[in-house]
Amino acid sequence: QVHLVESGGGLVQPGGSLRLSCAASGSIHTIRVMGWYRQTPGKQRELVATITEGGSIVYDDSLKDRFTLSRDDAKNTVYLEMNRLSPEDTAVYYCYAGSTVLDDEQDWWGQGTQVTVSS
């Protein structure tokens, strides 16, 4: 089992910044990738950014100039720094972890944190 707890969402004005945090607990040693997805009503959950256990980072191309994913291994935490936010970034942001035990792969999700960009 992997448990993910997100924090850092909220209301921000256009052009502002937010930092999301996601702390993992449980079977940390099984995690192979962590990151963030986001979802708006009526749309599918979409990739924001992920980082593998080896440190390789993948961003959605449209976000990589404004968003930065980082990781603190000592705290089992990933961070998403979001800059120059626009109303189009309003969404529920979900922390994600993919784990592998033997050949069994599992996906784990946090409860989601709301980010609202509005003046």
N, C-alpha and C positions, 0 to 999 in steps of 0.2 A: 504494500500500500504506500502511496505517495500522497501527501497532503499539501495543498498549496494555499497560501493566504496572501491575498493582495491588499495593497494599501496605496493611497496617494491620489485617488481620483477626486473629482470635485468640479466646481464651476470656475472657469477662467475666461478672461476677455480675449477677443481675437488679437492675435499677435503675441499672446502670453506664452508661458511655459509651465509644464507640469512634469513631475517625476513620479512614475509608478514603481512600486516595489513588489516583489513576489518572493516570499520565503517558503522554501520547501522543507518538509520534514518527513519522517518515516523511512522508507527504504531508499535513502539518498543514493546509495551505491549502485542502484539499478538504473538511475536516470542517464539517458544518452543524449537528450536534447531538451532544452527549455526555451521558452520564449513567450510571445504575446500574439494574440489574435484579437480582432474586434468585430463587433456586430451591431448593426442598426436594424430597427424594426422592418420586417419584410424582406431582409436580405440575408444571404448566407454569411456565416462567420468567415472572415478573411484574414490572411496572414498579415502581421505587422513586421515581426522579426523573430528569428530563432538563433540560438547558439548551441553548438554541439559540445560534447564533453571535451573535445579537442580544441575548442575555441573558435571554430569556424562560424561566422555569422552570415545569415541570409536576411536581407531586407526586401520588403515590397519596394519595387523600383520607384514608385511614386512618393515614397516616404523617406528614403535613405538620406536625403539632403537635410531633413529636419529632425529625424528621430535617431537616437543612439541607444543601442542595447549594450549593457555591460553586465558583469557578473562578479560577485564577491564569493569566492569558494569557501572562505572561512565562515561565512554566514549562510551559506547555501541559499543565496539570494541573487536574483537577477533584477536589473533596473532598466526602466525605459525612460530615457530623457526625451521629452517632446518639446520642440521649440517652434516658434512662429505658428502657433495653432490657429486654425480657422474653423468656422462652424461646421465644415465638412468633416472635421475630425471628431465631432460629437458621436459617441458610441459607448457601448459597454465593452470594456477591455477585459479580456480573459487571459489569465496566465495559463500556460500549457507546459506539460512535461511528458516526454515519451520515455518509457522505461522498457528494458529488456531483461527478462529472466529466462535463462536457457534460450529457447527459441521463441518464447512467448512475448510478443510486444503488446504494450498497453498504453493507452492515452489517459492522461489525468488532467483535470481542469479545475481551476479555482472557481470561486463563486461569482466572479465578475465585479468590476468596479466601474461606476458611471463616470464618464468624462463629458462635460458639457461646455462647449465653447460658445459664449453668447455675451453680447454687451447689455 
